[in-house]
């Protein structure tokens, strides 16, 4: 049994924390919205602040929205850094980009607290089933300390130690850059097939079985057919955030990613049409809204932005 502080009780955090409790670990949880943390109140202690959550922890796990939230929770007033005991370990599983991970690791060093960045690939169902892919950055000793915990949360065959602190974040941005691009390509291919007269189910069948995007089509087929992008596995706004993080990191390295710039613009447009909190595959609804003959698809669900939002101009 390990004493764990788990901070961030969002859609991913709750099932991940639940798995750690089920594995026999002693958890103290904290969330900005206390009601989210209280979802585990019958199985874990609910703390009033990050520092209080960390006070007796051997390992602290954070699963937060972005780098700003991570730095506030870790280094702000009543933050993790104030509560973590000497010799403990902070495992951050958020997607933040490399720079925040390195800043926090450096800030924790004088306190004798080790740091590992371990962002995940996968949505709420893999989180609940312990099948997440995990990309780890950190010193070998700290990573080995984290492995038993990560083994509860992720698939060991898809858990990778990719380098020093910040490397896990670099690998996650690489993965999500490809994921966002593939989803956009699938959405554009699906749109083209329908515009050219293919039955939607037939179009998806071809894409699923004859293209390199097989896994994406298979996982999003029902959403694309129904035009229902609610109850997201991975919110469109978070995909847009990750694409922007990838572009920022590339610019800092004096590299250009022109195709990703356009993909990020499409996700930004979808956010502007009210799709931010829907599944990231709702980029297909945004593309359909640019095509008059698809704006009211016969016999299908609403493959368009929510009512009351203005139609976008064609690019």
N, C-alpha and C positions, 0 to 999 in steps of 0.2 A: 504494500500500500504506500502510495506517495501522497504527500499533502500538496494539492494543486490549487492555485488561484486561477480562475478562468474569467477573463474580462471581455465582454462583448457578447450579449445574448440576442443577436439578430437571427435571421433565418438559418444561417449556417452554425452560429455559435450554440444555439440550444441543442440541436441533435448531437453536435460534437461533445459538448459538456455532458450530455446524457450518456453517451457511450463510456466516458471516463468514469462516471459514477457506477455504471453497470459493471465495469471492470474491477471495481473494488477500491478505487481511489477516493481519498477524502477531499471533497471540493468545497471551496469558498468562491462564490460567484458575485460578479458586479456588472451592472449595466447602467448606462446613462438614464434609460427609462427603467425605473425600478421594477415596474410590473413585468417586464421581460425576464428579469432575473428571478422573480418570484414564481415563474413557471417551474423552477426546480427547487422551490423552498422546502418541499417535503423530502428532498434527497440531498440537499446541499445547504450550506450556510450562506445567507445573503448579506453582503457587506455594504457599508454606507459610502465607501470611497475606495479607489484603487489601492491606496496605502494600507487601509485596513484589511482589504482582501489579501494583500501580499504578506502581511506581518508574520505569519507562521508558515509560509509556503516554502517548499523545496524547489518547486518549479511554478512559474507564472506563464500562462498562455494568453495571448491577446489575439482576438479575431474582430478587427475593427474595419471601418469603411474606407479609410484612406490614411495617407501619411500624416496629415494634420491631426487627425483624431488620435493616431498612435503616439505622436510626440506629446500631445497634451496629456494623455492618460499615463504615459511612461514618465515624463519629465516635468509635468505641471504641478501645481499646488495639490498636495495630498495624492501625488502620483505614485506609481509603482516604485520609482527609485527611492522614495522616502520610506517605503515599507519593506522592501525585499531584504532579507537577512544576508549577511556576508556568506559567500559560498553557494548561493542559490543560482538559478538559471532562468532566464527569460526567453521563451520561445514565441516568436511572433509569427502568426499564420495568416495575417492580413496580406493584401496586395498593396504595396506602398511605393514601389520603385526602390532602387538600391540606396539612394542618398539618405533617406530617413533611417534605414536599417543601420547604416554605418555611423550616423550621428548618435543613435541611441547606444550602440555597442561601445562607442568611445566614451560616452557619458557614464556608462555603468562600470567601466573598467576600474576607476578609483574606489568604487564601492565593493570590489571583489565579487561582482555579479557577471556571470557569463551570458552571452547573447547568441542566439541562433535565429536566422530568418528562415521560415519554412512555409511559404505560401502554398496554397493547394489549388488543384484543378479538379473540378467536379461541382455538382450542385447539391441540393438538399437531400435527394435520395441517396447518392453515394455517401454523403456525410452521415446520414442515419445508419447506413449499413457498413461503415468503416472501409469504403472502397475508394477513398480519395487518392489522387496522385499527389505526391508531395515533393517539392524541390527544395533542397536544404543548402543554406550557406552558413559556414561557421568553422571554427577550429575543430579538429577531429575529436578531441576529448569531450567538448561540449555537445557535439553531434551524437556521440555514442551515449551520453547521458540522456539525450532526448529520445533516442530510438524506441525504448519500450513504450513510451507514451504515444509516439507517432505510429507505432505498430497497431495501436488500438484504433486509431483514426483513419489510417490509410492502408493501401494495398502495398505490402512489402516489395512486390515485384515492380511497382511503379513509384518507389521512393528512392530519390536520387540525391546523393551528396555531391554537389556540383562545384564546390570551391569555397573560398573564404566568405566572411560576412558580406552580404549584398548579392552574392552569386545566385542564391535562391530566387531573389526578386528579379534578377536579370533573366533567369530561365522562365519564370512565370510570365513576364512581359512578352518574351519570345513566343510562348505558347498561345497567349491570348491575342497577340497580333495575328497569328495564323488563324485562330478560331474566328475572330471577327471578320477577317477577309474571306474565309470559306463560307461563313453564313451569308455574307453579302453576295458572294458569287452564286450560291444556291438560290437566294431570293431573286436575283436578276435572271438566272436561268429559268426559274419557275414562272416569273413574269413573262419572259419571252415566249415560253411554250404556250402559255394561255393566250397571249396576244395573237399568236400564229394559229390558234384554233385547236390546240390539244386539250383533251379532257384533263382537268386538274389532277385526278387520281392517276391517270395514265402518265402524265408528265412527271409526277413524283416517282412513279414506279421505274421509269427509265433512269431518272437521276440517281435513284437509290441503287440500281443494279448495274449501271453502265458508266458511272462517273467516279472520279477520285473523291467525291464528297459523300460517299456512301454512308459513313457513320453519322454525319450531320443530318442528312436527309432522313435517315432511319429514326433518329432521336426527335426530330421536329416535324415529322410527317403529319401527325394528327393535328398539331397546332396550325400548320399551313393549310390543311384541307378545311378545317373548321373556321379558320380566321379567329381563333380564340387564343390570346396570348396572356390571359390573366394567370394568377398563381404561378409566378415565374420561378424557374429553377435558378436563373441567373439574370438579374435585372438589366435592362438595356442601358440604364444610366451607369451601371458599374462597368459594363463593357466599354462604353464611351470613355469613362475615366481611365481604364487600363490602356486603351489605344492612345490617349493623350500622354499618359506616362511613358509609353514606348517611344512616342515621337519626341518628347522632351529629353529622354535618355539618349536617343540617337543624335539630337542636335548637340547635346553636351559633348558627345564623342565626335562631332563634326562629320556626321553621316546624314544622308538623306533617305527618306522612305516615302517616295511620292505616291505610291499606290495606297499606302496606309493613311496618308493625308486625306485622300479622297474617301476612303472607308470611314475615317473618323468624322469627316464632314457629313456623311450620310447618317451616321448615328446621332450627330448633333442635330440634324434636321428632324430626325424621328423624335428626339427629346422635345424639340420645339413644338411638335404636334401633339404633345400630351402622352407620349408612349414611354416615358422614362421609367415608370414603375412596372411596365409589362416585361415579359420575357424578351431576351435580346433578339429572338427570332422575329419580333414585331417589326424589325427593319423591313420585312417583306410587306407589311401593311403600308409602310411609308412609301415604298416603291410603287405599290399598287395605286396609291392615292395620286401619283403623278400620271397615271394612265387612265384617261376618261373611260375607256371601254371596260376597265376592271374596277371602277370605283363602286359599282353596285353589282358584284358578281352573282349571277342567277344561281339559286340553289345552294349558296354558301353563306357562311357567317360573315361578319363585318371585317373584311380585309382592308379596312380604312381606319384612319385615326378617329378617336372619339368624337361624337357629335359636338358641334359648337366650336370646333377648332377650324381655322381657315385652311383651305386647300393650299398646298405649297405651290410655288411657281416651279415649272420644269427647269432643270439646270441648263 
